[in-house]
Amino acid sequence: MITLKKPDEIERMRRAGRIVADVLIMMEDLIKPGVDTLSLDEAAEDLILRAGAKAAFKGYRVAGIPSPFPSAICVSINEEVVHGSPSRERLLREGDIVSIDVGAVIDGYYGDAARTFPVGPVSPGRAFLMEVTYKALHMGIGQVKPGNTIGDIGHAVETWVLGQGCGLVRDYAGHGIGRRMHEAPQVPNHGRPKNGLTLKAGMTFCIEPMVMSGAEPVKSLSDGWTVVTKDGSDAAHFEHAMLVTEDGVEILTPWE
């Protein structure tokens, strides 16, 4: 069921979103060659806890995966699309790109956002992939206003990404957010204009394009969580949580 958020609920979601944004802003200074990915996770969880919130991803369970997600953030490097697990042994290398996905819950309401970072100087191809994916996020956000549809969002993302010669992850989608991290509606990164649910003021959801430089098929690794491109090509991921307002959209995770 889709719920329209009331002013007090929106304020709680702003608090959760601000914490998530603060984690992603902090990553700008922490991500560098030689850093182990577990250190990023520890810093993120420390910030979340000091803000009075809880890490929404840690202990999260999904049907079909026997073990809960072990960490506060997802750290996905190069060909890893999403849900990568941090490790003390996994070091960032110059030229990598790394996607950080983070969720937090405070006063019963959730925030969720993601961002892909370069690790030092990166190749032109990786820089282009990040630029395309970031622009795709904002192409989708540009369609968020009352009277538009979920299909308008997906069509804008898909048209942009395919027009740039990149692949689009179709097995995963954006989602509603509020009292749960994943609520209705689903927000696919593809669609047809004027198709699907009509947007109304008070709706809250995440848009999160996942884009690859190669072919579109993906697969899950043996840990059950980490999703990678099947052909080993690079992937990038950007995400914001947002509120549909009376005249447009408010970003609830202002990491920019």
N, C-alpha and C positions, 0 to 999 in steps of 0.2 A: 504494500500500500504506500502511495506517495503522500507525504505530509507537507503542508505548507507551514513553515516555521513562523512562530510568534516572535515579537521583539525581544523577549527575555531569552529565548532559545538562540536567536541570532547573535546576541551579545556573547553568550557562552561559546558559540562556534567561532566568533572572532577571537576570543581568548585562546582557544585550541589552535586556531590557524596561525596566530601570531607566534606561538611556541614552535610550531612546525617551521614557519618561515625563519625564525631565529636559528634553528638547527642548520638549515640550508645556507644561511648567510655565514654562519661559523665555519662551514666546510670550505668556503673560499680560502681561508687562511690555513686550514689543516691539510688540504689535499696537495701533496707534492711528492716527487719521486722518493722512494725508500720508505714511505710510511706504510705500516701494516694496517690492513683494513679493520682489524679488531679494535685498534686504537681509535678509529673514527667512530665505531659503534659505542665504545665506552664514553667518549666525549659527548656524543649525542644523548645517550641515556642520562648522563650526569646533568646536562642542561635541562632535559625534560623533567627530571625529578626535582631539581632545584626550583623549577617554576611551579611546583605543586601539582604536576600532571603525572600521568603514567604513559609508558611506551605502548602504543596500541598494537604494534606488530608482535611484540615479544609474547610468546605463548599462544599466538593465534593459530587456530585449528581450521583445517579444510577437509571436507569429506574426501576420502580416498588417499590422503597422505597420512601415514601412521604417526609421525612425530610432529609436534607443534613447531612453529617457526621459532628459532632459537635466539633471535637478536632484536635490538631496538630499531635497527634500520636495515634496509636491503641495500647491498653494495654489489653492483653488477658491472663488470669490466669488459670492454671491447665487444666480443660476440655474445656476451650474456645480456639478454633482453630485460629481465626482471627477476626479482626474488633471489638474487645472489646472497649467500651467507658470508658475513665477515669471518676472518680467520687471522690468527697471529702470524701464520706462515705465508699468507697471501700479501705480497708487497706490491705497492703501486710502482710502475716503471714510467720513466719519461716517455711521452708519446702515447700513453694509454688514454682512453676516455673512460670515465667511471660515472655511472648513474647512481644517485643516492635517492632512495624513496623512504619517507619517514611519516609516521602517524603518531598522534598524541591524543589523549582523552583527559578532559578536565571537567569537573562538575557534570559528568554524564554525557558530554558532547565531544565529538571527534573532529580532528583536523587531519588532512592528508595531502601531501604534495611531493613532487619529485623534480629532480634537476640533474642534467648531465654536465660534468666538468671535464676540462682538459687537464691532464697531468703534465705540466710544463708545456713546451711547444709540441704541437701535434701536426700530423700530415695535413695537406690541403683537403684530402678526401674526408678525413675525420672532422675537420673544422666545418666543411660543407654539410656533412650529415647532421651535426649539432645545430647548425643554422637553420636547416630545413625543418628539423623537428621542433625547434623553438618557435619558428614562424607558424608551423602547423597548429601548435597550441593556441596562438593568438588569432589565427584564422577561425578556429572553432569558437573562441571566446567572443569574437566579433559578431557571431550569430545569436548570442544570448540576449534575448529581450522578450517580454511578453508578446504572445502571438506567433512567434517563430516556433519551430519544431525541433525535436531531437534529430530528425533527418536533415534539417538545415545545417546543424553542427557537423554531423558526420560527413555530409557532402562537401562542405568547405574544407575539412581536413583532408579527405581523400583526394579531392581534385588538386589541391596544392601539392601533396606528397607525390602522387603519381606523375604530375606534370614536371616534377624535378628529377624524374628517373629513379626514384627510390622505392623501396618496398614498404608495405604497411602491415603491421601486426594486426590480424583480424581475430585471433583466438582470445584476445583480452580486450576489455573495454573500460571506459570510465563508468562511474556509478554514483547513485545518490549517497548522501552522507548526512549524519545528524546524530541521533541517539545510538545509532550503530555505524560502524565504519563502512559497511556495504549495505545500502538500502536501494529500493527502487527510486528512479528508473535506471536501467542500463543506458550508457551513453557511448555507443559504438563510434569508432573513428572512420566510419563509412556510412553512406546512406543516400536517400533521395530527397530532394527539396520538398518541403511542405508535406512530409510523410512522418508518421509516428506521433508521439505525444506532443501536445501543444504546451509550450512553456507558460507558466503563470508566476506572478510575483509571490515570493515566499518559498519557492523551490530552491533546494541546495543540492549541488552535485559536483562531481569532479570530471574534468576533461583531461585525458592523459594519452596523447599520441605516443606510440612506440613505433619507431621507424628504423629500417635497416638499409644498408647500402647495397645489399644483394637481393636474392630471391626471398619470397615471403614465408615459406614454411618454417616452423619452429619446432623444438622438441624439448622435453624435460629431462634433466640429468637424473642419475640414480638416487640423489638425495630427496627426490620428489618435489623439490621446491624450485631449483634454479632452472630457468627457461633460457635456451640459447637458440641462435639462428641455426638452422639445419645445415646450411652451406658454410658456416664459419665466418660469414660477413659481419661487419660491425653493426651495432645497434645503439640507438639513443632514446631517451625517455624524458619528457617534461610533463609536469602536472600541476594544476591549480585546483583548489576547491573554491566554489563561488556561490553567490546568492543572486537569484533573479530578483531585480528590484522593479519598482513601478515603471521606470523608464529605461532599464537596461540591465547592468550587471555590476556587482561588487565582488572584487577578489578578496577571499577570506584568508588566503595564505600569501601575504605580500612579501615574497622573497626577492623581488627585483629592485 
